[in-house]
Amino acid sequence: MATELTKTALAALRAKQAEHQLAPVLTRAITKNGIKATSYDNQAATRLDRTFSIDLPTGKVSNQKHSGRCWEFSLLNTLRHKFATKYHVKDFELSENYLFFWDKIERANIFYRNVEQTARQPISDRLVQFLFDNPGEDGGQWAMAASLVQKYGVVPASAMPETFNTTNTTDFQAVMSRKLRKDGLKLRQLVMNGADEAELQSLEKSMLQEVYRIAVYSFGEPPTTFDLAYRDDDKNYHRTAQLTPQAFYQNYFETDLDDYVVVTNSPDKPLNQLYSLPDEDNVIGGRPIEFLNVDMGVLTDVAVQQLKSGETIWFGNDVLQQMDRKAGYLDAHLYETAKLFGINGHLTKAQRLQTGEGEVSHAMTLTGVDIVADTPTKWKVENSWGSENGDKGYFVMTQDWFDDYVYEVVVHKHFLAPEFQALLKEPARRLPAWDPLH
């Protein structure tokens, strides 16, 4: 049991530290260079050479800039790779702004519904606090992007290009979060006062019109039709006039997003179980956020199978761990910070999730893997941070990092063994909104 730190206790700490012969030189190195630089493994480059036995052809990377839209970028990357292969146009890009616009409208709408449903719970309730914490945020899940594509279709980047407010969403988030919080408080009060459904719907309609106005002024208004024009890699010109976003997706993309499943490794909870996060759904009536939680070996296997089939993969991870952004390295032993201080800092994957150390902080795209003696050793990763990082925007990831910090991959369900496909038909266990997978 901890007690007061007396002068005697503090003197003992100082004396014990003085016993370490390397203490002076380590103090100089760490205070001068910082913890990460001092513990950096320069031999990582040997493990992270950029040769892969499976390396799918992809083009230039996209750039989410100062925004949290990685979940949209990664899904659109997997779609544009298919478009590029089928129509022979390598660097075609889909509009991230288009999906982002509709996410803001849908997310405000579902926020109003959730606030109504929890209006009689105290404002200090953990779920209510979660709803009001940052309602205008950017972050999201694969299923949220899939819901938007299924409802609204997609458009080329040229039909709805990026704006200042999509490339730097800080100000928009602040405005939208403040507005939604104020709207939410008003709705809570009306429910508590016994307002009828008609009154609530009328007010929500007015509130949503204001949200739409803010989004239009910030991002531009989404096109209802557009002309698709592109020149393929053989320099042939193609043009189709007056396409709707939904028709573009239905006619040019063969991906049925309902055939895909989020396969998760979250060892802080029982494996071989389907889970859901309904408090994070963004579209009323859209695709629910669900995860099939399996052993890491199963997750690795289905990811390899999909890459072998020629299809890239959306994956959720904790990119800020053990990363060299400039070099584009992801290696579980890149920084040996614990060894630098002579301590044991190891936490298992489950322990990191249980204590808040682990989280799904980013989404990227797997485009290759190196298989040696039937075992994956490293992976090629398409990021959405522009071409200035890594090798023209592409990162390389060791299998150790994959095991430790990858939590989700999205694969076609036919890659799953029958026993796992059967789990998809069982009722999903509801996770709380603050689960580490959120």
N, C-alpha and C positions, 0 to 999 in steps of 0.2 A: 504494500500500500504506500502510495506517495506521501511524503511528509514535507514540511517546510524546508526550503533550501537555506541552510545556515551557512555562516562563514566557513566553518569546518568542512562542510560538504562541498562548497565551491572550491576551496583550496585543494581538496582531494581530486576534483575534476581536472584542475590545472596541473597538478603533479602527475597524474596518470597520463595526460596528453604529452607531457614533457618526456616520457619514456620512449616515444616513437622517434627513432633516429631520422626517418625521412620526413618528419613533420615540417621542418623549415623549408625544404626544397619543394614539397608538395604545396605548401601554403603559397610560395612564390608563384608556382606554375598556375595554380587554380585562380588566385586573385588576379593574376595578369591576363590570363587567357579565357577564363570562364570554365564552368564545369563541363559543358558538352565538348568544347574544343580540346580540352585536356584529356578527356576519356575517349576521344574519337579513334576508331580502328582504321588506320590507313590501308590495311590489308583487305578491307571490304571490297575494294575494286576488283580484286582477284575473284571473289565469289560472285560478283555482280556483272560479269561480262555480258554483253548484249547479243548473244547467239542463242537461238531457240530452235528446237526441233520442230515445233509447230508455231508458225508465225503468220497470222492472217493478214492479208493485204488491207491496209487502211490508209487514209490520207492525213491531211493536216489536222492538228488538234483544235478544239474549240477553246474558248476562254470565258469563264463565268465572271471573271474580274472580281470586284468587291461585292459579292452576293453569295447567298447560301443556296443556289439553285442547282447544286451538283446532281441531285436526284433526278431532275428533269434533263440535264445535259447528258447524263449517262444513258438514260432510256433512249433519248433522241439519237445518241451516238450509235446504239445498237441498230436502230432503224435505218439510219443513213448509210451504215455499212452495207446493209442488205440492198438498199437502193443503188448504191455505187456498184455493187457486184452485178446486179440484174441489168442495169441500164448503162453500165460502163462509163460512169462519171465519178471520178475518184474523190473530188473535194466538195461534193454537194453538201450543203448544210441546211438543216431544218431550223425554223424559228423557235428559239427558246422564249422569246418575248411573248409569242402567241399563247403558249401554254401558261406562262407566268401570269398573264392578264386574267385568264379564266380561273386560275387557282385563287387569285385574290377575291374574285366575285363569289366563287363557290365556298371559299373558306369563311368569308364573312357570313354567308347565308347559313352555314352549318353552325357557326359560332352563335348566332341568334337562337337557333333551335336548342343548342346545348345549354345556353344561359337560361332559357325558359324552363327547361326540364330540371334544372338544379336551383331554381330561384328560391325555393323554400329551405334550402340548405344554408347554413351560416356562411358569410363571406370568407370566414377563416377556414372553411372546409378545404381539405387538401385538393380535391378535384376542382372546386370552384377557383381556388388559387391558381391551379394549373391552367384553367381556361383563360384567366385574366392576366397571366404572367407576361405573355408576349403574343397577343392574338394576330399581330401583323407580321409575324416572322416569315423567313424564307424557307427554312428547312422542311424536309419532307421524306416520304417513303416511296419505294418503287410503285406500290399499288396506287398511290395518289397520282403519280404521273400517268399510270395506265388508265385510271378513271378518266382523266382529262382527255387523253388521246381517244378513248372509246366514245366519249360524248361529243367532243369538239373537232376531232380530226387533227390534221397537221397542215402547216403551210411552209413553203421554202423561206429561208432567212430573208430573202429579198422582198417577200410580200409583207413582212412585218419585222423590220430590222431592229437591232438593239437601240436603246436610248440612253441618255445620261443616267436616268433613274433605274434602269435595269442593270447597268454595269456598276452602279454604286447605290445600293438600296437602303443605306442608312437613314436618310431623311424620310424616304417613303415609309419605312418601317415605323419610325417615330410618329408620323402623322396618322398612319392607319391604326396603330396600336392604341393611340390616345382616343381616336374616334370610336373604335370598337369598345374600349373600356367604358366610355361615357354612355354609348348605346346600351351596353350590357347592364349597367347600373339602372338605367331608366326602365329597361324591360323587367328587371328583377322587382323594381318597385311596383310596376303595373300589375305583375302577377300577384304580389303580396296584397295589393289593394283589390284583388278580385276582378281584374279586367277580363272581358270575354274574348273569345278567339278572334272575332271580327276586328276588335280594336287592336289586338296584338298584331294581326296580319297587316292591317293598314299602316301601323307604325313601322313595321319591319320593311314593308315595301318602300316607304319613304326613306328609311335609313339605307336600304340597299341601293336606291337611286343615287344617293350621295357617294357611296362606295364606288359605284360605276363611274361617276364623274371624276373622282380622284384618280382612278385607274386610267381613264381616257386621257386626262391632262398629263399624267405621268408617263404613260407608255404608248399612247396613240390608241385609236379604236381598231379592233381586229377586223380584217377584211371578211366579208361574207362570200365573195368570189375573188379569184385572181387568175392571171394568165401564167401558166407554167412554161418557161422557156429556158433551155439549157443547151450547151454544146458538149457532146460526149467526148471521151478521150480519143476517139478517132476523128474528131473535128466535125462530126455530123451534127446538124442543127435540128432541134426538136421544139415544137411549140403546141400547147393545148390551151385553148381560150376558155374563160369563164368556168373554171373549176371551183367547186365549193371545197372547203377544207375536209369535210367528211368524205366527199367523193374522191378527193386526192388520196386519202388514206385507204379507202376501200379498193380503189382501182389500181394503185401503184404499189401497195404493200401487201404482202401475203401473210403477215404476222397476225395471228389471232392471239391476243394477249390473255385470253381466258385459258389458253393451253399452257401457261407458264405459272411457276410456283416459286415463292421465296423460300429457299432452303437455308436454314439457320443453324449455327452452332452456338448455343447459349447454355453452357454447362452449369449455370447457376440454378437451372430449373430442370425437371425431368425431361429426358430425351424421348424420341419416338412419340411425339405429341404435337397436335396442331394447336397453335395459339392465335389469338386475335388482339388487336389494339383499337377497339371501336371509338375510343375517345379522340383518336387522331385522324379518323376518316375525314376527307375534305369535300366529298361530293355526296349529298343526300341521294340515295339510290344508286350510288356508284360501287366500284369494286371495294370490298372490305380489305383492310390491312390484316393479312394473315401470314404466319410463319410456320413452316414444318421444321421442328427442332430435332436435329439428328447428330450423330457422332461426326467428328471432324473428318474421319476417313471417308464417310459417305459423301459429305459435302465436297471434298477434294475430288473424289471419283466422278461425280456428276459434272463438275466443272471441266475436268479433263475431257470427258465424253463430248460435251457440247463444243469445245474448241476443236476437237478432232473432226466433228461434223462440219466445221467451217463457219460456226456462228459465235460472235463475240458475246460477252457476258457482263451484265450489270452486277456490281458487287458492292456491299456496304462494309466499311472498315473503320479503323481508328487511325487515320493517316498521320496524326500529329505525334504518334509514338515512333521512336527510333527511325526518324526520317532525315535525310539530307536533301532538302528541297532543291537546291541549286544543281546538285549532281544527279538528282532523280533516283536516289537509293532508298530502299525500304529493307532493312536488315535488323533482325531481332537482337543482334550483338554489335550494332553500329556504335553505340555509346555504352561503355561499361562504367556507368556512374557509381553503381554500388561498390564495385571493386576499387574504384578510385579512392573511396573513403573507408575501405576495409570493413564493409558491412554486408549483411545478407539482405538484399532488397527484393528477393523473388516473391511474387504473388502468382498463384495459378490464374488461369483465365477466369474460372468461376469466382475466385476471390476478388479479382479486379472488377468484375461486374457487380458483385455484392456490395463492394465498398465505394463505388463511384469512380474508381480508377479507370475502368473500362467503359467505353461507350461507342456507339456507331456515329462517328463524327463526319463522315464523308462517303460519297459514292463515286466510284470510278468504273472503268471498263477493262476487262481482261481481253487481250487480243492475241496472246501467245503463251506458250509454256515450253520448258525444256525438260524432256523426259529422258532419263538416263537409267538403264537397267529396269525399265518399267516403273520408275519412281520419279515424280516431278521434283526438280531441284530449284527452279526459279521460274518466275512468271513475268510476262511483258504486260505493262499497264498503260492504258491511255488515260491521261488525266485531263482535266478541263481548266488548267491554270495557264494556258498559253504556251507558246513555243520556247520561251526563255528559260524554262526549267527542264532539267533532265536532258534527254536526247530529243530535241525538237518537241518537247512536251511529253515524251514517253518515259515512264519510270520502269525500273527493274526491281523485282521483289523476290527475296529468298523464300524457300518453303518454310523456314522457321518463322519468318514474319507472317506468312500466310496462316500458319497454324495458330499463332498467338493473337493476331489483330484483325483477321478477317472474320466477320460474323454472319454475313449473308451473301448468297449468290442466287441469281434468278435464272432458272433453267427450264427448258421444256420438260413437262412432267413425264414424257415417255422415256427419259433417261433414268427415272426412278425405278427401282425394283418394285414388283407387284405389292409387296407388303407395305411399302411406303406410299404407293399410290392409293392403297386402301385407307390409309390414315387421313387422306384429304377429304374423304367422305364422312368422317366422324365430326361431331360437334367440336368447335374450337373452344379452348379454355380462354376466358377473358383475362387479359393482363391489365394491371392498373396503368393509367396514363403515364406515370413516371417510371415505368419499367426501363432498364438500361437499353432495351431495343427501340425505344421511342426516338 
